[in-house]
Amino acid sequence: MPPLPDKRSDMSEKRYKIQVDGHSYVLTVRSSDTSILLYIGGRYNYCLECQLFTKDSFMAKFSDISIGDLPHVYHEDECKLDQPFLHGVDTTRILYLIISYICNTYSDIKGLTLIDKSYRDCDDGQSVDLAVMYYLLHGKTWYMSVVGADFLSIQDKQTFQKAEEIFSSLKNSLTWDEFKQFITVKLPIPETELQHMYTTSQTWQDFFTGLRNKISISNLCIFISPWIKTFWNTFFKFKLDTVKFKFMFSNPELQNKLKYSISEYKQTGGKYTRKHKYKKRNQNFFFDFKYT
């Protein structure tokens, strides 16, 4: 969770207290003639950053400036006022919150782009690619499911669909012994039981969902984290964390997902500074959705 960066000299700044369903965050808005930066978090730090461009921006010559960019989403305890930031629940809430705020404040912005580098922390300290884990459970990534994200590039979408078709057909041709070779940790249940689940399931989603229901989402995370990325890269010839996605605000349910109140944020205790240290992460996106 990074502290707020130093404000550029060409930018003005306003800070707001934004509340939804009894939960409070700080929204920092920095504006210049060419761009607008939005940060949602706590008093000193942020857990979401969004960038919008104006018609005077250099970007206006090369891209559609009616679509903003969502480069960073994190989660940490101090990304909220008055109470700890809850992993998963608050991360989802601030994502919906920024969408609602943009729809209400910048009507010319029609959507956001992102690169999905989300991951989930497991209870043993390891982590797993959340896009891969969610896909194996639900047949789509979290962003696809919740905000209707789609590929920015038609070519990327076509490549993904081809890889998905091949991967899906592999479930009926990859034997248990071939699949088991990728597992590098102790099996969470007796092998005969796990093999039966594997051989009787028709799809990857059937298998991984059945295993999750058997051992819990937390234990599934621990079980697959050491080896699932190798398995994915071997058979699913598409890297979800290297391409741009977009999601548009045209869906009325997405626009009105959250009702919030907003007021000027009155800082207490002096000027905010970079007081808190944080561990820099390689991943741009850090989620820990506690779905079941």
N, C-alpha and C positions, 0 to 999 in steps of 0.2 A: 504494500500500500504506500504509494509515494506521497510526499508532502506536496502541497501546491507549488508549482514552479514559480520562479520570479516573474512578475508581470512585465511584459514588454513595454517600452517607453511610449509606443504609439497606441497603446490600448487603454481604454477606460475600464473601470471595474465596478460592479455592483454585486452585493452579496445578499441573499435572501434566505429566510427560514421557510422551508417548504414542508408541508405536513400532509400525510395521507393515512387514513385509518388509525390515527393516534400515534403514528411514527413520524419522527422529525429528522430532517437532513438539512445540510447547508448547500444551497445552489449558488455557485460563483459564476458570474457572467462577465466575460472580458470581450470587448468589442473594439474593432478598428474599422478603417474604411474598406478593408479587403476581406476580413474574416471575423468570425465570432467563435469563441471558445467557451464551452459549457462544462462545468465540473460539479458533480454531486458527491457529497461525502460528509465528513464531520467538520469539526472546528478548524483543524489544521491540515487535514489530509483529504484525499479524494479517492473514490473507488470507481468512478465512471468519468470518462472524458469524451466529449463530442465536439467535432469541428464542422462549422458551416462556412460557406464562402459567399461573398457578395458579388454583384455584377461587375464590380471594379477589380475583382481579384484576377491575378495572373492565371488562376485555374479556369476562369470563365472562357479562356481562349481554346482550351483543350478538352474540357469535360462538361458534363451536365451539372451545373451548380445547384439545381433544384434537389439534388441528392447529397446529403451530408455524409460525414464519415465518423465511424465509431471505433477509434483506434485502441482504446484501453478500457477494460472492465476488470476490477479486482474484487476481493472481499477481505476485510479485516475488521476487528472489533471496533476500531475507532472511526469507522466510516458512518457514524450516526450520532445524533445528539441524544443525550440523556440515558441511553441504554446501549448495550453491545449490539453490534451488527450481526444478524443471524445469517450464517452461511446458507445460501440457496434461496431462502424466503426473501431476504432483503435484496439480494443480488437481482432476483427476478423483479422485485418491486421497483428498484431504481431504474431498471431498463424500461419498464412500462411508464415510469414517471417521466423519463426524458422524452419518450415518444409523445405523451400527453402534453408536456410543456411546449415542445416544438410545434405540435399541431395548433395549439392555442396562441402561440406567440409569433411564429414565423410561418405564415400560411403558404408562402411560396416554396417551402421545403416539402418535398413529396415522399422522401424516404431516406434510408441510411445504407451505407455499405460497411462491410466488415470482413476481416479475415478471422476465421474461427480457429483460434488456438486455445480454446477452453480445455481445462483439465480438472479432474476431481482428485482431491487429497483422500487417500485411504487412511483407515484408522491406525495402520502400522507405520505411517510416515511416508509411504510410497505414494505415487500418483499415477493416474491413468488418463489417457486421452479421452475427454468426455464425449467428443463428437463420435468417436469410434464406439465407445461403450453404449451410448444412447442409441446409436444406429443398430447395434447388435441386439438391443432389447426391443426397439420400436420400429425399425425399418426406415428411420429418418433421423437426422440430427435434431438436437434440442431447438436450434433456431428455426429449422424447417417446420417443426411441430408447433412451436409456440407463437412465433411472429410471422410465419409463412415465408421464411427466407428462401430465395432461389439464387441460382448462379448468375453472376453479373454477365458472364460471357456465354453465349449460346454454344460455342465450341466446348467449353468446360462442362456444360450441362450434358451435351451429347456424349462426351467421353465418360462422364460419370455414369450415365444410363447404360452404356455398353459394359463398363466394368461391373456395375450392379447386376446386370443380367448374367454375366459369367460367374460371378460370386454366388448368386442365388442357386444356379444349377449345380454348383460344386457340392452343395450339401448332400445331394443324393449319390455323389460319386466318390467323395473323399471318405475312405474307411476310418473306422475308429483308431486303428493302429497308426494310420498316417496322421490323423489329427492329434493323437496323444503325443507324438514326437515333439510338438511345439510346447507342451506343458512342462515347465521347468521347476515346478514346486509340488509339494505334497497335495494329493487330491483331497478335496474337502469332504467327500463322502466315499464309501467303498467303490472300488473301480467297477465292479459288476453293476452296481446301481447307476453310476455315471455313464457307463457304456450303454446300458439299456435306454437311458434318457436320450443319448446321442443318436442311437440307431433307430429309435421309434419316432423321433421328432422330424417333421417334414421340412421345416425351415430353420435357419439360424436363429430367428427370433423365438421360435418355439423352444429351441434348446436352451438359449441363454435366459429367457424369461422363466422357464421351468426351473432352471438352476437357481436363479435369484429367489424364486418363491420358496425353494427348498432350504437355502442357506442364509438368506437375507442379502440386501443390497450392499451392506458394509462388508460382509465376507466375500461376496462376489468381487468387489473392488480389490480386496487383498489378493484373492486367488488369481485374477487375470492380469493384474498390473505388471508382473515381471515379463510376460510373454505375449500379451495380446497384440502389441504393436508389430512385433515380428510376424505373427500370424497374418495380421491385416495386410501388411506391406507385401507379403508373399503372394497372397491370393486376390486381394482387392487392389487392382492396379490403378489406384487413384488416391492422391494425398489430399485429404480434406483441409489440412491446415496450411495449404500453399496457394489457395485460390480465393478470389473475392466473391462474397455473397452480397446480395442486396435484399432489403425488405421494404415494401412500400406502405404508405399510410392510408391507402385507398379503402381499406377495410374499416367500416364505421366502428366495429367492435374493438379494433386495435386503437383507434383514435380516442375512444371514450373508455378505455380500460380502467383508468383511475381518475377519481375526482380528488382534487387536492386544493389546499389553501396556501396562499403565499403572502409573506410580509417581509419587510426589511429586517435583515439579520443584524442585531445590535451586538457587536463583539464586546465581551467583558474580559477584563484582565490584560488590556493593552493590545498592541498590534500583533497580529498572528505571525508567527515565525516558524521555521522548520525545526520544531522541537523534537519530533519523533523520528527515530531511525527506522529504517525498514530494509528488508532483504530484497535486493533487486532480483527480479525473475526474468528468465529468458522469454517466457511465454507472454504474449500480449494480452491474452484473455485468461482469466483465472476464475473458474466457477467451481462450486461444490454443491450442486443441487442435490438435496436430500429427498429425491423422489423414491417411491416405494413400489 
